[in-house]
Amino acid sequence: MTTDDVHHPAARTASRRARPRPADDPPVVLITGASSGIGASTAVRLAAAGWRLLLSGTDQARLDAIAARTGGRPLPADLAKPDGAQRLAEAAVGAAGRVDALVASAGLGWRGPFAQTPADTLDRMLEVNLAAPLRLARLLLPGMLERDRGRIVLLGSMAGQVGVRDEAAYAATKAGLTMFAESLWYELRGTGVGVRLILPGAVETPFFAARGTPYQRERPRPVQPDAVAGLVLAALTTDRDRFFLPHWLDFPARLHGAAPGLFRRMASRFG
Ligand SMILES: NC(=O)c1ccc[n+]([C@@H]2O[C@H](COP(=O)([O-])OP(=O)(O)OC[C@H]3O[C@@H](n4cnc5c(N)ncnc54)[C@H](OP(=O)(O)O)[C@@H]3O)[C@@H](O)[C@H]2O)c1
């Protein structure tokens, strides 16, 4: 696959309007959450694959470090602010002229009884995990549809597929992304633009330190962020639109969909 393949599978079947891209004009990807974990690993992967990177986060020093490593352009933005997504989308288009793909990886969690969730943490989860990806997609989709090529890649979570005790708000934001992707899929069918959903279980990143509680479950075992980055690349370059990691998480997700009562009993018993 070439870097341009992000545009080809859907565009070949769906579009006769898409103009071929010159070989010296690599596709442009905006990665949120690029200063850490999955977003940072994705930046490294996509840089190696020849993409032009626009990298977003709030920690300027970590963002600069990943930009220096990948040749990407740092675009700091606080996505917890209501105008954060708009400012970022404008900065991205201003910096590169267009955005061919969005990888929405910025996110945060919190673990504990829902009623004890700190109010500002709840607001930040809603803004960063759910509202910001939707706002960025709304702002960037028109350009993609105009060019008849593009990808929206969302970092969902297994938590948003089946629900997790003591992670109600986080799971709700991720379930929102799942239904957003599911619904947008109908709209984008037949265009050269696609929406993709990455559904990891646990990933070894600073996510757990940032939320203040370690990962304590036995299963699924945490995977490395580079494995998730590999799936993001696949999401950009193939027609698959849903990626579980590990792959077997597909089974509990299906079981929950088909028999939620049975799933709950098993989850309560086996954790
Ligand atoms: N780790 C897991 O087990 C796991 C499992 C399933 C899904 N996910 C999802 O994968 C995504 C990436 O998580 P990760 O594991 O890579 O976590 P991480 O290492 O903690 O990275 C989180 C990223 O989100 C950014 N972010 C947080 N608040 C922000 C804000 N207000 N404005 C802009 N950016 C903000 C952070 O930027 P700064 O540090 O610069 O603020 C950081 O780059 C998240 O959406 C997460 O929900 C993670």
The ligand as a MOL file (V3000), in Angstrom:
LIG
                    3D

  0  0  0     0  0            999 V3000
M  V30 BEGIN CTAB
M  V30 COUNTS 48 52 0 0 0
M  V30 BEGIN ATOM
M  V30 1 N -4.9520 3.2880 27.3120 0
M  V30 2 C -6.0090 2.4960 27.2320 0
M  V30 3 O -6.1010 1.4440 27.8990 0
M  V30 4 C -7.1290 2.8280 26.2760 0
M  V30 5 C -8.0730 1.8190 25.9900 0
M  V30 6 C -9.1090 2.1030 25.1200 0
M  V30 7 C -9.2140 3.3660 24.5490 0
M  V30 8 N -8.2830 4.3210 24.8590 0 CHG=1
M  V30 9 C -8.4540 5.6390 24.2550 0
M  V30 10 O -7.3320 5.9240 23.4570 0
M  V30 11 C -7.1360 7.3280 23.4010 0
M  V30 12 C -5.6900 7.6610 23.6910 0
M  V30 13 O -5.4100 7.2600 25.0250 0
M  V30 14 P -3.9440 6.9310 25.5150 0
M  V30 15 O -3.9890 5.5790 26.1080 0
M  V30 16 O -2.9590 7.2220 24.4710 0 CHG=-1
M  V30 17 O -3.8400 7.9680 26.7410 0
M  V30 18 P -2.7160 9.0470 27.1060 0
M  V30 19 O -1.3580 8.4780 26.9000 0
M  V30 20 O -3.0900 9.5280 28.4630 0
M  V30 21 O -2.9400 10.1930 26.0250 0
M  V30 22 C -4.0600 11.0270 26.0830 0
M  V30 23 C -3.8870 12.1520 25.0990 0
M  V30 24 O -5.0510 12.9790 25.1530 0
M  V30 25 C -4.6330 14.3280 25.2250 0
M  V30 26 N -5.5750 15.1730 25.9540 0
M  V30 27 C -6.0780 14.9890 27.1960 0
M  V30 28 N -6.8140 16.0530 27.5560 0
M  V30 29 C -6.7560 16.9360 26.5270 0
M  V30 30 C -7.2960 18.2280 26.2980 0
M  V30 31 N -8.0180 18.8570 27.2300 0
M  V30 32 N -7.0640 18.8270 25.1080 0
M  V30 33 C -6.3050 18.2260 24.1680 0
M  V30 34 N -5.7510 17.0080 24.3320 0
M  V30 35 C -5.9710 16.3770 25.4980 0
M  V30 36 C -3.3280 14.2900 25.9790 0
M  V30 37 O -2.5950 15.4700 25.6820 0
M  V30 38 P -1.6630 16.1830 26.8050 0
M  V30 39 O -1.0150 15.0640 27.5780 0
M  V30 40 O -0.7290 16.9770 25.9580 0
M  V30 41 O -2.6070 16.9840 27.6220 0
M  V30 42 C -2.6760 13.0270 25.4180 0
M  V30 43 O -1.9700 13.3250 24.2440 0
M  V30 44 C -8.1060 7.9450 24.4050 0
M  V30 45 O -9.2240 8.4450 23.7100 0
M  V30 46 C -8.5060 6.7710 25.2680 0
M  V30 47 O -9.7970 6.9350 25.7980 0
M  V30 48 C -7.2430 4.0860 25.6990 0
M  V30 END ATOM
M  V30 BEGIN BOND
M  V30 1 1 1 2
M  V30 2 2 2 3
M  V30 3 1 2 4
M  V30 4 1 4 5
M  V30 5 2 4 48
M  V30 6 2 5 6
M  V30 7 1 6 7
M  V30 8 2 7 8
M  V30 9 1 8 9
M  V30 10 1 8 48
M  V30 11 1 9 10
M  V30 12 1 9 46
M  V30 13 1 10 11
M  V30 14 1 11 12
M  V30 15 1 11 44
M  V30 16 1 12 13
M  V30 17 1 13 14
M  V30 18 2 14 15
M  V30 19 1 14 16
M  V30 20 1 14 17
M  V30 21 1 17 18
M  V30 22 2 18 19
M  V30 23 1 18 20
M  V30 24 1 18 21
M  V30 25 1 21 22
M  V30 26 1 22 23
M  V30 27 1 23 24
M  V30 28 1 23 42
M  V30 29 1 24 25
M  V30 30 1 25 26
M  V30 31 1 25 36
M  V30 32 1 26 27
M  V30 33 1 26 35
M  V30 34 2 27 28
M  V30 35 1 28 29
M  V30 36 1 29 30
M  V30 37 2 29 35
M  V30 38 1 30 31
M  V30 39 2 30 32
M  V30 40 1 32 33
M  V30 41 2 33 34
M  V30 42 1 34 35
M  V30 43 1 36 37
M  V30 44 1 36 42
M  V30 45 1 37 38
M  V30 46 2 38 39
M  V30 47 1 38 40
M  V30 48 1 38 41
M  V30 49 1 42 43
M  V30 50 1 44 45
M  V30 51 1 44 46
M  V30 52 1 46 47
M  V30 END BOND
M  V30 END CTAB
M  END
